[in-house]
Amino acid sequence: MQTLILSLHVIVCITLVILILLQAGKEGMGVIFGGGNASVFGSSGAGGLLAKMTAFMAVLFVVTSLSYNYISSSRQEQESTILDVQLEDAPKPAPAAAPAAPAAPAEKPAEQPAAN
């Protein structure tokens, strides 16, 4: 669905640019195509048809923009982002064990009398 809306949006954008560029000015569309005073769209000129098509494409442009924004933002992505990444792992505390009893001092061997 997202690809369809995006493709339609690109087509509408290109068509809208072309329609706007075709609206040259007061001379009529015949001047653009080398016809002098002759008009491509009839004696009334291209104003009515091009203006209606441009307005329709502008509305379609807004609709595709808003719908693409809604669809792309409402999707839950499972990909990690930079905000989810931890830089360092916190050191895990060692399990609490009962403190060991202090070691009893070792007995010194009895001193032997010195022989003179």
CYANA upper distance limits for C-alpha pairs under 8 A (distance plus 0.5 A):
  1 MET  CA      5 ILE  CA      6.82
  2 GLN  CA      6 LEU  CA      6.64
  2 GLN  CA     68 TYR  CA      7.15
  2 GLN  CA     71 ILE  CA      7.28
  2 GLN  CA     72 SER  CA      7.72
  3 THR  CA      7 SER  CA      6.53
  4 LEU  CA      8 LEU  CA      6.65
  5 ILE  CA      9 HIS  CA      6.51
  5 ILE  CA     64 THR  CA      6.79
  5 ILE  CA     67 SER  CA      8.10
  5 ILE  CA     68 TYR  CA      6.73
  6 LEU  CA     10 VAL  CA      6.81
  6 LEU  CA     64 THR  CA      8.11
  6 LEU  CA     68 TYR  CA      7.27
  7 SER  CA     11 ILE  CA      6.85
  8 LEU  CA     12 VAL  CA      6.61
  8 LEU  CA     64 THR  CA      7.90
  9 HIS  CA     13 CYS  CA      6.61
  9 HIS  CA     61 PHE  CA      6.92
  9 HIS  CA     64 THR  CA      6.14
  9 HIS  CA     65 SER  CA      7.55
 10 VAL  CA     14 ILE  CA      6.80
 11 ILE  CA     15 THR  CA      6.65
 12 VAL  CA     16 LEU  CA      6.42
 12 VAL  CA     57 MET  CA      6.82
 12 VAL  CA     60 LEU  CA      7.63
 12 VAL  CA     61 PHE  CA      6.64
 13 CYS  CA     17 VAL  CA      6.74
 13 CYS  CA     61 PHE  CA      7.32
 14 ILE  CA     18 ILE  CA      6.81
 15 THR  CA     19 LEU  CA      6.61
 15 THR  CA     57 MET  CA      8.00
 16 LEU  CA     20 ILE  CA      6.62
 16 LEU  CA     54 THR  CA      6.84
 16 LEU  CA     57 MET  CA      6.42
 16 LEU  CA     58 ALA  CA      7.47
 17 VAL  CA     21 LEU  CA      6.65
 18 ILE  CA     22 LEU  CA      6.65
 19 LEU  CA     23 GLN  CA      7.20
 19 LEU  CA     50 LEU  CA      7.25
 19 LEU  CA     53 MET  CA      8.10
 19 LEU  CA     54 THR  CA      6.59
 20 ILE  CA     54 THR  CA      7.46
 22 LEU  CA     29 MET  CA      7.75
 23 GLN  CA     29 MET  CA      7.97
 23 GLN  CA     46 ALA  CA      8.49
 23 GLN  CA     47 GLY  CA      8.25
 23 GLN  CA     50 LEU  CA      7.69
 24 ALA  CA     28 GLY  CA      7.63
 24 ALA  CA     29 MET  CA      7.56
 24 ALA  CA     32 ILE  CA      8.25
 27 GLU  CA     31 VAL  CA      6.95
 27 GLU  CA     37 ASN  CA      7.81
 28 GLY  CA     32 ILE  CA      8.28
 28 GLY  CA     37 ASN  CA      8.02
 28 GLY  CA     38 ALA  CA      8.48
 28 GLY  CA     39 SER  CA      6.53
 28 GLY  CA     45 GLY  CA      6.62
 28 GLY  CA     46 ALA  CA      7.28
 29 MET  CA     33 PHE  CA      7.39
 29 MET  CA     39 SER  CA      6.24
 29 MET  CA     40 VAL  CA      6.46
 29 MET  CA     41 PHE  CA      7.97
 29 MET  CA     45 GLY  CA      7.91
 29 MET  CA     46 ALA  CA      7.16
 30 GLY  CA     34 GLY  CA      6.59
 30 GLY  CA     35 GLY  CA      5.11
 30 GLY  CA     36 GLY  CA      6.38
 30 GLY  CA     37 ASN  CA      6.84
 30 GLY  CA     38 ALA  CA      5.79
 30 GLY  CA     39 SER  CA      4.93
 30 GLY  CA     40 VAL  CA      5.83
 31 VAL  CA     35 GLY  CA      5.82
 31 VAL  CA     36 GLY  CA      5.41
 31 VAL  CA     37 ASN  CA      7.17
 31 VAL  CA     38 ALA  CA      8.11
 31 VAL  CA     39 SER  CA      8.28
 35 GLY  CA     39 SER  CA      7.71
 38 ALA  CA     43 SER  CA      8.44
 39 SER  CA     43 SER  CA      6.82
 39 SER  CA     45 GLY  CA      6.56
 39 SER  CA     46 ALA  CA      8.26
 40 VAL  CA     45 GLY  CA      8.06
 40 VAL  CA     46 ALA  CA      8.12
 41 PHE  CA     45 GLY  CA      6.06
 41 PHE  CA     46 ALA  CA      5.82
 42 GLY  CA     46 ALA  CA      8.02
 46 ALA  CA     50 LEU  CA      6.24
 46 ALA  CA     51 ALA  CA      8.49
 47 GLY  CA     51 ALA  CA      6.19
 48 GLY  CA     52 LYS  CA      6.65
 49 LEU  CA     53 MET  CA      6.64
 50 LEU  CA     54 THR  CA      6.39
 51 ALA  CA     55 ALA  CA      6.58
 52 LYS  CA     56 PHE  CA      6.64
 53 MET  CA     57 MET  CA      6.62
 54 THR  CA     58 ALA  CA      6.55
 55 ALA  CA     59 VAL  CA      6.78
 56 PHE  CA     60 LEU  CA      6.70
 57 MET  CA     61 PHE  CA      6.43
 58 ALA  CA     62 VAL  CA      6.87
 59 VAL  CA     63 VAL  CA      6.76
 60 LEU  CA     64 THR  CA      6.59
 61 PHE  CA     65 SER  CA      6.56
 62 VAL  CA     66 LEU  CA      6.65
 63 VAL  CA     67 SER  CA      6.54
 64 THR  CA     68 TYR  CA      6.38
 65 SER  CA     69 ASN  CA      6.69
 66 LEU  CA     70 TYR  CA      6.63
 67 SER  CA     71 ILE  CA      6.60
 68 TYR  CA     72 SER  CA      6.49
 69 ASN  CA     73 SER  CA      6.54
 70 TYR  CA     74 SER  CA      6.56
 71 ILE  CA     75 ARG  CA      7.07
 80 SER  CA     84 ASP  CA      6.49
 80 SER  CA     85 VAL  CA      7.83
 81 THR  CA     85 VAL  CA      7.37
